[in-house]
Amino acid sequence: MHGEITPMRYGGNYKSYGPQYPRGIQEGNGIPADGDLWVSYSVNKEDMWISRIPVPVELNASAHANDDFSKSKAISELTDWNIYSPVWAPVSLDGQWLKLQDKDPFDYAKVERKIPASKELNVSFDLQAGQNDKGTLQIEFLDENGIACSRLELTQDGVFRAKGGSRFANMMKYEAGKTYHVEAVLSTADRNIQVYVDGKRVGLRMFYAPVASIERIAFRTGMPRTFPTVDTPADQTYDLPGAGEQEPMAEYRIANVKTSSADKDASSAFLKYKDFSHYADYFNGMEDENIVQAIPNAKASEWMEDNIPLFECPQRNFEEMYYYRWWSLRKHIKETPVGYGMTEFLVQRSYSDKYNLIACAIGHHIYESRWLRDPKYLDQIIHTWYRGNDGGPMKKMDKFSSWNADAVLARYMVDGDKDYLLDMKKDLETEYQRWERTNRLKNGLYWQGDVQDGMEESISGGRRKKYARPTINSYMYGNAKALSCIGILSGDEGMAMKYGMKADTLKNLVENELWNTRHQFLKRCVRTLLRMCVKQSDIFPGISTCRIPPKSMKLPGKKLWMKKASLLLMD
């Protein structure tokens, strides 16, 4: 709660160093309005302190700093900061700035930000000194035990310098009242810090103490304390020179403090890959690896650590399945002459496209792979399908139903890469138009064979039957909605309206043409020789998965009849 031990200004008997006589609010004496813990105590039996401890007490930071002080009305709102504010060295808010002032010759102002433990750390902040002829500001980077590995300093003679070992390196002169944007890049592996000011690198220094990780950043208007020690006498019999005097006021301001980590698990506040790596080891031991593609089993765990989101579940077999899916997905990433591809089968299939690719599961591959941290895999997998055949799409890409436009948009919803999405605009629109030419019936619905719909042979049709199936029509609805959104994102109002209307028309056709009132389920329409639309379910009321539209396409909406159909899934 109070780790600072200031010099004892006045001598006297039984004046022990440090905090003493703590008092708090006892049960029955009232509850503070903010619900926090308030404690009073003396330090050195000279100064009276009051400390506020926000509750619940947090030992570990769950997120990196992204602190805009202008959003806080009072300093009490800065609960992510530890603030040390003596009367003669106060800390306060001043608009966008966190202000540290100091006129105390024996104490200092100090603020400290706790962050997630980071081995590769980026720190940035705006800095302003009110003077360059007095005072000092030190900026330290510390581990969980408060051991500093590196220090930056504004000196009283106008120099911005960095400490390395017992020596300092002068980086630049600083001006009073000028705002500087400071960036620091720290690496515990390389044991160094790189310092940039206003975008220009001004310093590179080795750490002066090795640390496993960095968990705190401190700003302080004075030198670190090394007194008293375990051998210091309990009583001080003398007064310090100038014990009751003040120094000229020095002032420093900081703003827009941000931190980030380049650690592999930096985005994970609670879960760490090391706690799940045993799954990859177990899966590797399950098989004799007879087929190896881009990422062998020996690299599986490393690849998973670098790329996949983590998941924890009390039902361990469910958790195991989650990691098995990622371990398996990795096996299907294949290097081709035109970039990465993703196979459906590891063994060669006679009916596959170039590089043993099969178009049936492209949408699944995109939906699953969109969560990978490294975008190169899915970037290239999509381009291989659409541009890997002498600059055009794969020859057999149209052999299976597609919800690729919907999937590519869903990928954008995860990574926000607008440039990549819009670069695919022409490819996706061309594919949609091809489906309109080849698989659209006169009534406006789309047909597909059950095998080409990824359903194998079933009671819902055959591989040569041109039936209007709920699945393919749901996919085309989802693709139309996606192309409409892409039109909006690209500023193409005509495209947005065109595909929005196509989606609305298709939605109405599915609801009006493919719903069987008698059986309360979706049917598929059969084209007879008489070109009549016969209700197949009136002849044979069998239920197959082709009659369950994919929920991700949000078709046919939230109508009551669709809810009734969904209940059959639980029967």
C-alpha positions as CSV (number, residue, x, y, z in Angstrom):
1,M,0.0,0.0,0.0
2,H,2.8,2.4,0.8
3,G,6.2,1.3,-0.5
4,E,7.9,4.7,-0.2
5,I,10.3,5.5,2.7
6,T,11.2,9.1,2.6
7,P,14.3,10.7,4.4
8,M,13.6,11.5,8.1
9,R,13.9,15.3,8.2
10,Y,13.9,15.7,12.0
11,G,15.9,13.5,14.5
12,G,14.3,12.1,17.7
13,N,14.0,9.1,19.9
14,Y,11.8,6.2,18.7
15,K,11.1,7.8,15.3
16,S,11.2,4.7,13.2
17,Y,11.4,4.9,9.4
18,G,8.4,4.2,7.2
19,P,4.6,3.9,7.7
20,Q,3.3,3.5,11.3
21,Y,0.0,3.6,13.2
22,P,-2.4,2.7,10.4
23,R,-6.1,3.4,11.0
24,G,-9.1,2.5,8.8
25,I,-12.9,2.7,8.9
26,Q,-14.1,-0.1,11.2
27,E,-17.4,-1.9,10.8
28,G,-20.2,0.2,12.2
29,N,-18.4,3.5,11.6
30,G,-20.0,4.1,8.2
31,I,-19.3,3.2,4.6
32,P,-17.3,5.5,2.3
33,A,-19.5,6.9,-0.5
34,D,-17.2,5.3,-3.2
35,G,-17.2,2.0,-1.4
36,D,-13.4,1.9,-1.5
37,L,-10.9,1.2,1.3
38,W,-9.5,4.3,3.1
39,V,-6.5,4.1,5.4
40,S,-4.6,6.8,7.4
41,Y,-1.1,6.5,8.9
42,S,2.0,8.4,9.7
43,V,5.4,8.1,7.9
44,N,8.6,8.6,9.9
45,K,6.3,10.0,12.6
46,E,6.5,13.2,10.7
47,D,4.0,13.2,7.8
48,M,0.3,12.2,7.9
49,W,-0.9,10.2,4.9
50,I,-4.3,9.2,3.7
51,S,-4.5,6.4,1.1
52,R,-7.5,5.3,-1.0
53,I,-7.4,1.7,-2.3
54,P,-10.0,0.9,-4.9
55,V,-11.8,-2.4,-4.2
56,P,-11.8,-5.1,-5.3
57,V,-8.0,-5.0,-5.2
58,E,-6.6,-6.1,-8.6
59,L,-3.2,-7.7,-8.6
60,N,-2.9,-8.2,-12.4
61,A,-3.7,-5.9,-15.3
62,S,-6.1,-7.4,-17.8
63,A,-5.5,-4.9,-20.6
64,H,-2.8,-2.7,-21.9
65,A,-2.8,1.1,-21.3
66,N,-4.8,3.3,-23.7
67,D,-5.2,6.3,-21.4
68,D,-6.7,9.5,-22.6
69,F,-6.7,11.7,-19.4
70,S,-9.1,14.2,-20.9
71,K,-11.9,11.7,-20.5
72,S,-11.5,11.8,-16.7
73,K,-13.2,14.5,-14.6
74,A,-11.2,13.7,-11.4
75,I,-8.0,12.1,-10.6
76,S,-9.9,9.5,-8.5
77,E,-11.1,8.0,-11.7
78,L,-7.6,6.9,-12.7
79,T,-8.0,3.5,-10.9
80,D,-5.5,1.8,-13.3
81,W,-2.8,4.0,-11.9
82,N,-1.0,4.0,-8.6
83,I,-0.6,7.6,-7.6
84,Y,1.9,8.9,-5.0
85,S,1.0,12.6,-4.3
86,P,2.6,14.4,-1.3
87,V,1.5,17.9,-0.5
88,W,4.7,19.5,-1.8
89,A,4.8,17.2,-4.8
90,P,1.2,16.9,-5.9
91,V,-0.2,14.9,-8.9
92,S,-3.3,16.4,-10.6
93,L,-5.3,16.4,-13.8
94,D,-5.1,19.4,-16.1
95,G,-7.2,18.8,-19.2
96,Q,-5.6,16.2,-21.3
97,W,-2.5,16.1,-19.1
98,L,-1.6,14.2,-15.9
99,K,0.6,16.8,-14.1
100,L,3.4,16.0,-11.7
101,Q,4.7,19.0,-9.7
102,D,7.6,19.0,-7.2
103,K,9.0,21.5,-4.7
104,D,9.9,19.0,-2.0
105,P,13.7,18.6,-1.5
106,F,13.1,15.2,0.3
107,D,10.2,13.6,-1.6
108,Y,8.8,13.4,-5.1
109,A,5.6,12.9,-7.2
110,K,5.1,9.5,-8.7
111,V,2.6,7.7,-10.9
112,E,2.8,4.1,-11.9
113,R,0.8,2.1,-14.5
114,K,0.4,-1.7,-14.2
115,I,0.2,-3.5,-17.5
116,P,0.1,-7.2,-18.6
117,A,3.4,-8.9,-18.3
118,S,5.2,-8.3,-21.7
119,K,8.5,-9.6,-23.0
120,E,8.3,-7.4,-26.2
121,L,6.8,-4.1,-25.2
122,N,5.9,-0.9,-27.1
123,V,5.2,2.2,-25.0
124,S,4.2,5.7,-26.3
125,F,3.2,8.9,-24.5
126,D,3.2,12.7,-24.9
127,L,5.6,14.5,-22.7
128,Q,6.1,18.2,-21.7
129,A,8.4,19.8,-19.2
130,G,7.5,23.2,-17.7
131,Q,11.2,24.1,-17.5
132,N,14.6,22.8,-18.5
133,D,16.9,24.4,-15.9
134,K,15.7,22.6,-12.7
135,G,14.0,19.4,-11.5
136,T,14.2,15.9,-12.9
137,L,11.7,13.4,-14.3
138,Q,12.6,9.7,-14.5
139,I,10.7,7.1,-16.4
140,E,11.3,3.5,-15.5
141,F,10.2,0.1,-16.8
142,L,9.9,-2.5,-14.1
143,D,9.1,-6.2,-13.5
144,E,6.5,-7.7,-11.2
145,N,8.9,-7.2,-8.2
146,G,9.6,-3.6,-8.9
147,I,13.1,-4.2,-10.4
148,A,13.7,-1.6,-13.1
149,C,15.5,-2.8,-16.2
150,S,15.7,0.6,-18.0
151,R,15.4,4.3,-17.2
152,L,14.8,7.5,-19.3
153,E,15.4,10.9,-17.7
154,L,14.9,14.6,-18.2
155,T,17.7,16.2,-16.4
156,Q,17.9,19.6,-14.7
157,D,20.3,20.9,-17.4
158,G,17.9,20.3,-20.3
159,V,19.1,16.8,-21.5
160,F,16.9,13.8,-22.3
161,R,19.1,10.8,-21.6
162,A,18.9,7.0,-21.1
163,K,20.6,4.9,-18.5
164,G,22.6,1.8,-19.5
165,G,24.5,0.1,-16.7
166,S,26.2,2.8,-14.5
167,R,26.5,5.2,-17.5
168,F,24.0,7.5,-19.2
169,A,23.8,8.3,-22.9
170,N,22.6,11.7,-23.9
171,M,19.9,11.4,-26.6
172,M,18.8,15.0,-27.2
173,K,18.2,18.5,-25.7
174,Y,14.6,19.3,-24.7
175,E,12.9,22.6,-24.6
176,A,10.6,24.0,-21.9
177,G,6.9,24.0,-22.8
178,K,7.4,21.9,-25.9
179,T,5.3,18.8,-26.4
180,Y,7.3,15.7,-27.5
181,H,5.8,12.3,-28.6
182,V,8.0,9.6,-27.1
183,E,8.0,5.9,-28.2
184,A,10.0,3.2,-26.5
185,V,10.4,-0.3,-27.8
186,L,11.7,-2.8,-25.2
187,S,12.8,-6.4,-25.6
188,T,13.7,-8.6,-22.7
189,A,15.1,-11.2,-25.1
190,D,17.5,-8.6,-26.7
191,R,17.9,-6.8,-23.3
192,N,17.6,-3.4,-24.9
193,I,15.4,-0.3,-25.4
194,Q,15.0,1.8,-28.5
195,V,13.8,5.3,-28.0
196,Y,12.0,7.5,-30.6
197,V,11.0,11.1,-30.3
198,D,8.6,12.6,-32.8
199,G,9.2,9.6,-35.1
200,K,13.0,9.8,-35.0
201,R,15.2,7.3,-33.3
202,V,17.3,9.0,-30.7
203,G,18.7,6.2,-28.6
204,L,19.5,2.5,-28.2
205,R,20.7,1.2,-24.8
206,M,21.2,-2.1,-23.1
207,F,19.1,-2.9,-20.0
208,Y,21.0,-2.4,-16.8
209,A,19.2,-5.3,-15.1
210,P,17.8,-8.5,-16.6
211,V,14.1,-9.1,-16.2
212,A,11.8,-11.9,-17.4
213,S,9.0,-9.5,-18.4
214,I,7.9,-5.9,-17.9
215,E,4.7,-5.2,-15.8
216,R,5.0,-1.5,-14.7
217,I,5.8,1.9,-16.1
218,A,6.7,4.6,-13.5
219,F,7.0,8.4,-13.9
220,R,8.8,10.0,-10.9
221,T,10.1,13.5,-10.2
222,G,13.2,12.3,-8.2
223,M,15.9,9.8,-7.8
224,P,15.1,6.2,-6.6
225,R,15.5,5.7,-2.9
226,T,18.2,3.4,-1.5
227,F,18.0,4.5,2.1
228,P,17.5,3.3,4.8
229,T,19.1,-0.2,4.6
230,V,18.9,-3.1,7.0
231,D,22.0,-1.7,8.8
232,T,20.6,1.8,9.3
233,P,20.3,2.6,13.0
234,A,16.7,2.7,14.3
235,D,17.0,6.2,15.7
236,Q,18.2,9.3,14.0
237,T,19.8,11.9,16.3
238,Y,20.2,14.8,13.8
239,D,18.1,17.1,11.6
240,L,18.7,17.2,7.9
241,P,19.9,20.5,6.5
242,G,17.0,22.7,5.2
243,A,14.5,20.3,6.7
244,G,11.6,22.6,6.5
245,E,12.5,24.4,3.3
246,Q,11.2,24.1,-0.3
247,E,12.8,24.1,-3.7
248,P,11.7,26.0,-6.8
249,M,8.7,24.3,-8.3
250,A,9.3,21.9,-11.2
251,E,6.5,20.7,-13.4
252,Y,6.1,17.8,-15.9
253,R,3.1,16.7,-17.9
254,I,2.3,13.3,-19.6
255,A,-0.7,12.4,-21.8
256,N,-2.0,9.7,-24.1
257,V,-0.1,6.8,-22.5
258,K,-0.4,3.7,-24.6
259,T,1.2,0.3,-24.4
260,S,1.1,-2.8,-26.5
261,S,2.9,-6.1,-26.7
262,A,4.3,-8.1,-29.5
263,D,4.4,-11.3,-27.5
264,K,2.7,-14.3,-29.1
265,D,0.0,-14.4,-26.5
266,A,-0.1,-10.6,-26.0
267,S,-3.8,-10.4,-27.0
268,S,-4.7,-12.9,-24.3
269,A,-5.5,-11.4,-20.9
270,F,-6.1,-14.6,-19.1
271,L,-5.5,-17.7,-21.2
272,K,-1.9,-18.7,-22.1
273,Y,-1.1,-21.2,-24.9
274,K,1.4,-23.1,-22.6
275,D,-1.6,-24.4,-20.7
276,F,-3.1,-26.0,-23.8
277,S,0.0,-27.0,-25.7
278,H,-0.3,-30.6,-24.4
279,Y,-3.2,-31.2,-26.9
280,A,-0.9,-30.7,-29.9
281,D,1.7,-33.1,-28.4
282,Y,-1.1,-35.7,-27.8
283,F,-2.5,-35.3,-31.3
284,N,1.0,-35.6,-32.8
285,G,1.5,-38.9,-31.1
286,M,-1.8,-40.3,-32.4
287,E,-0.6,-41.0,-36.0
288,D,2.2,-42.0,-38.2
289,E,2.5,-38.8,-40.3
290,N,2.4,-40.2,-43.7
291,I,1.3,-37.1,-45.6
292,V,3.0,-33.7,-44.9
293,Q,2.0,-30.4,-46.4
294,A,3.0,-26.8,-45.5
295,I,3.1,-27.2,-41.7
296,P,4.3,-30.6,-40.4
297,N,3.3,-32.1,-37.1
298,A,6.7,-31.0,-35.6
299,K,5.7,-27.4,-36.2
300,A,2.0,-27.8,-35.3
301,S,2.3,-26.5,-31.7
302,E,4.4,-23.5,-32.7
303,W,2.0,-22.7,-35.5
304,M,-1.0,-23.0,-33.1
305,E,0.6,-20.7,-30.6
306,D,1.3,-18.1,-33.2
307,N,-2.2,-18.2,-34.9
308,I,-5.2,-19.6,-33.0
309,P,-7.6,-18.1,-30.5
310,L,-7.6,-19.9,-27.1
311,F,-10.6,-21.6,-25.6
312,E,-11.1,-23.1,-22.1
313,C,-14.0,-25.3,-21.1
314,P,-14.8,-27.3,-18.0
315,Q,-15.9,-30.2,-20.3
316,R,-12.4,-31.4,-21.3
317,N,-13.5,-33.6,-24.2
318,F,-15.2,-30.6,-25.7
319,E,-12.1,-28.5,-25.2
320,E,-10.0,-31.3,-26.8
321,M,-12.2,-31.3,-29.9
322,Y,-11.7,-27.5,-30.2
323,Y,-7.9,-27.8,-30.4
324,Y,-8.2,-30.9,-32.6
325,R,-10.1,-28.9,-35.2
326,W,-7.2,-26.3,-35.3
327,W,-4.6,-29.1,-35.4
328,S,-6.4,-30.7,-38.3
329,L,-7.1,-27.5,-40.2
330,R,-3.3,-26.8,-40.1
331,K,-2.7,-30.2,-41.8
332,H,-4.7,-29.1,-44.9
333,I,-2.8,-25.9,-45.6
334,K,-0.8,-26.6,-48.7
335,E,1.9,-24.7,-50.5
336,T,1.2,-24.4,-54.3
337,P,3.1,-22.6,-57.1
338,V,0.5,-19.8,-56.8
339,G,0.4,-19.5,-53.0
340,Y,-1.2,-21.3,-50.1
341,G,-4.2,-23.5,-50.8
342,M,-6.4,-25.6,-48.5
343,T,-7.3,-29.1,-49.3
344,E,-10.5,-31.0,-48.3
345,F,-8.7,-34.4,-48.4
346,L,-5.0,-35.1,-47.7
347,V,-5.0,-38.0,-50.2
348,Q,-5.2,-37.2,-53.9
349,R,-8.7,-37.3,-55.3
350,S,-9.4,-38.0,-59.0
351,Y,-12.1,-35.4,-59.2
352,S,-10.2,-32.6,-57.6
353,D,-9.0,-29.3,-59.1
354,K,-5.4,-28.2,-59.5
355,Y,-3.2,-29.0,-56.4
356,N,-5.9,-31.5,-55.1
357,L,-8.2,-28.6,-54.2
358,I,-12.0,-29.2,-54.0
359,A,-14.4,-26.3,-54.0
360,C,-17.1,-27.9,-51.8
361,A,-15.9,-26.5,-48.5
362,I,-14.4,-23.1,-49.5
363,G,-16.9,-21.2,-47.4
364,H,-16.2,-23.4,-44.4
365,H,-12.5,-22.9,-44.9
366,I,-12.9,-19.1,-44.9
367,Y,-15.2,-19.0,-41.9
368,E,-12.8,-21.2,-39.9
369,S,-9.5,-19.6,-41.0
370,R,-10.7,-16.0,-40.6
371,W,-9.6,-16.3,-36.9
372,L,-5.9,-17.0,-37.7
373,R,-3.7,-14.2,-36.5
374,D,-1.4,-14.3,-39.6
375,P,-3.5,-13.2,-42.5
376,K,-1.1,-14.6,-45.2
377,Y,-2.7,-18.0,-45.1
378,L,-6.3,-17.0,-45.8
379,D,-5.2,-14.1,-48.1
380,Q,-3.4,-16.6,-50.3
381,I,-6.0,-19.4,-50.0
382,I,-8.7,-17.1,-51.4
383,H,-6.5,-15.8,-54.1
384,T,-5.5,-19.3,-55.1
385,W,-9.1,-20.2,-55.7
386,Y,-10.1,-17.0,-57.6
387,R,-6.8,-16.1,-59.4
388,G,-4.6,-19.2,-59.2
389,N,-5.6,-20.6,-62.7
390,D,-3.5,-18.5,-65.0
391,G,-5.0,-15.4,-63.3
392,G,-8.6,-16.7,-63.2
393,P,-10.7,-18.9,-61.0
394,M,-10.0,-22.6,-60.6
395,K,-11.6,-24.6,-63.4
396,K,-13.8,-26.7,-61.1
397,M,-14.7,-23.9,-58.7
398,D,-18.3,-23.9,-60.0
399,K,-18.9,-27.6,-59.3
400,F,-20.2,-27.0,-55.8
401,S,-22.6,-24.6,-54.1
402,S,-20.9,-21.4,-52.9
403,W,-21.4,-19.0,-50.1
404,N,-18.0,-17.4,-50.6
405,A,-19.0,-13.8,-50.8
406,D,-20.8,-14.1,-47.5
407,A,-17.7,-15.8,-46.0
408,V,-15.2,-13.2,-47.4
409,L,-17.4,-10.5,-45.9
410,A,-17.5,-12.4,-42.6
411,R,-13.7,-12.5,-42.7
412,Y,-13.6,-8.7,-43.1
413,M,-15.8,-8.4,-40.0
414,V,-13.0,-10.1,-38.0
415,D,-9.8,-8.5,-39.4
416,G,-11.2,-5.2,-40.8
417,D,-8.9,-5.4,-43.9
418,K,-11.1,-3.2,-46.1
419,D,-8.4,-3.0,-48.9
420,Y,-8.4,-6.8,-49.3
421,L,-12.2,-7.1,-49.3
422,L,-12.6,-4.4,-51.9
423,D,-9.8,-6.0,-54.0
424,M,-12.0,-9.1,-54.2
425,K,-15.2,-7.2,-55.2
426,K,-14.9,-7.9,-58.9
427,D,-14.1,-11.6,-58.4
428,L,-17.1,-12.1,-56.0
429,E,-19.5,-10.2,-58.2
430,T,-18.4,-12.2,-61.3
431,E,-19.0,-15.4,-59.5
432,Y,-22.5,-14.4,-58.5
433,Q,-23.4,-13.5,-62.0
434,R,-22.1,-16.9,-63.2
435,W,-24.5,-18.6,-60.8
436,E,-27.3,-16.4,-62.2
437,R,-26.5,-17.6,-65.8
438,T,-26.1,-21.3,-65.0
439,N,-28.3,-22.3,-62.0
440,R,-31.3,-19.9,-62.0
441,L,-34.8,-21.2,-62.7
442,K,-37.4,-19.3,-64.6
443,N,-39.3,-18.6,-61.3
444,G,-36.2,-16.9,-59.9
445,L,-35.1,-19.6,-57.5
446,Y,-31.7,-21.4,-57.9
447,W,-31.3,-25.2,-58.5
448,Q,-28.6,-27.5,-57.5
449,G,-27.9,-31.3,-57.4
450,D,-27.6,-32.8,-54.0
451,V,-24.0,-34.0,-54.5
452,Q,-23.0,-30.6,-55.9
453,D,-24.7,-29.1,-52.8
454,G,-22.3,-31.0,-50.6
455,M,-25.1,-33.4,-49.4
456,E,-24.1,-36.6,-51.2
457,E,-27.0,-38.8,-52.6
458,S,-30.2,-38.3,-50.6
459,I,-34.0,-38.4,-50.8
460,S,-33.9,-34.8,-51.6
461,G,-32.9,-35.4,-55.3
462,G,-29.9,-36.6,-57.3
463,R,-26.7,-35.4,-58.8
464,R,-28.5,-34.7,-62.1
465,K,-31.7,-33.2,-60.7
466,K,-32.3,-29.5,-61.1
467,Y,-34.3,-28.9,-57.9
468,A,-34.8,-25.5,-56.1
469,R,-33.2,-26.4,-52.8
470,P,-33.4,-24.3,-49.6
471,T,-29.7,-24.6,-49.2
472,I,-28.5,-23.1,-52.5
473,N,-31.1,-20.4,-52.3
474,S,-30.0,-19.5,-48.8
475,Y,-26.4,-19.3,-50.0
476,M,-27.3,-17.0,-52.9
477,Y,-29.3,-14.8,-50.5
478,G,-26.3,-14.6,-48.2
479,N,-24.0,-13.8,-51.1
480,A,-26.4,-11.0,-52.3
481,K,-26.5,-9.5,-48.9
482,A,-22.7,-9.6,-48.7
483,L,-22.3,-8.0,-52.1
484,S,-24.8,-5.2,-51.1
485,C,-22.6,-4.5,-48.0
486,I,-19.5,-4.5,-50.2
487,G,-21.2,-2.0,-52.4
488,I,-21.8,0.2,-49.4
489,L,-18.2,-0.1,-48.2
490,S,-16.8,0.8,-51.6
491,G,-19.2,3.7,-52.1
492,D,-21.0,2.0,-55.0
493,E,-24.6,2.9,-54.2
494,G,-25.9,1.3,-57.4
495,M,-24.2,-2.0,-56.5
496,A,-25.5,-1.9,-52.9
497,M,-29.1,-1.3,-54.1
498,K,-28.9,-3.9,-56.9
499,Y,-27.9,-6.7,-54.6
500,G,-30.0,-5.6,-51.8
501,M,-33.1,-5.9,-54.0
502,K,-31.9,-9.3,-55.3
503,A,-31.7,-10.5,-51.7
504,D,-35.2,-9.3,-50.8
505,T,-36.6,-10.9,-53.9
506,L,-35.0,-14.2,-53.2
507,K,-36.1,-14.1,-49.5
508,N,-39.7,-13.7,-50.6
509,L,-39.4,-16.5,-53.1
510,V,-38.1,-18.9,-50.5
511,E,-40.8,-18.0,-48.0
512,N,-43.6,-18.2,-50.6
513,E,-42.5,-21.1,-52.9
514,L,-40.5,-23.5,-50.7
515,W,-42.6,-23.6,-47.6
516,N,-45.0,-26.6,-47.1
517,T,-47.9,-25.5,-44.9
518,R,-49.1,-29.1,-44.4
519,H,-45.8,-30.5,-43.1
520,Q,-44.6,-27.2,-41.6
521,F,-41.3,-27.5,-43.2
522,L,-39.3,-26.3,-46.3
523,K,-39.6,-28.4,-49.4
524,R,-37.6,-28.3,-52.6
525,C,-39.3,-27.8,-56.0
526,V,-39.2,-30.5,-58.7
527,R,-39.2,-29.5,-62.4
528,T,-41.3,-32.0,-64.3
529,L,-41.6,-32.6,-68.0
530,L,-44.8,-30.5,-67.9
531,R,-42.7,-27.6,-66.3
532,M,-45.0,-27.7,-63.3
533,C,-43.9,-27.2,-59.7
534,V,-45.0,-30.2,-57.7
535,K,-44.9,-30.3,-54.0
536,Q,-42.6,-33.3,-53.5
537,S,-43.3,-33.5,-49.8
538,D,-46.9,-34.2,-50.6
539,I,-45.8,-37.3,-52.4
540,F,-43.1,-38.4,-50.0
541,P,-42.9,-36.3,-46.8
542,G,-39.2,-37.2,-46.0
543,I,-37.1,-34.6,-44.2
544,S,-33.5,-34.1,-45.2
545,T,-30.8,-31.6,-44.3
546,C,-31.2,-29.7,-47.6
547,R,-34.4,-28.4,-46.2
548,I,-32.7,-26.7,-43.3
549,P,-31.4,-23.3,-44.5
550,P,-28.0,-22.3,-42.9
551,K,-28.6,-20.1,-39.9
552,S,-25.6,-17.9,-40.7
553,M,-27.4,-16.7,-43.8
554,K,-30.3,-15.3,-41.7
555,L,-32.9,-16.7,-44.2
556,P,-35.9,-16.8,-43.9
557,G,-35.8,-14.4,-41.0
558,K,-37.7,-14.8,-37.7
559,K,-41.1,-15.9,-38.9
560,L,-43.0,-18.3,-36.6
561,W,-43.2,-21.0,-39.3
562,M,-39.4,-21.2,-39.5
563,K,-39.2,-21.6,-35.8
564,K,-41.6,-24.6,-36.0
565,A,-39.3,-26.1,-38.7
566,S,-36.3,-25.7,-36.4
567,L,-38.0,-27.7,-33.7
568,L,-37.7,-30.8,-35.9
569,L,-33.9,-30.7,-35.3
570,M,-34.5,-31.6,-31.7
571,D,-37.0,-34.5,-32.5
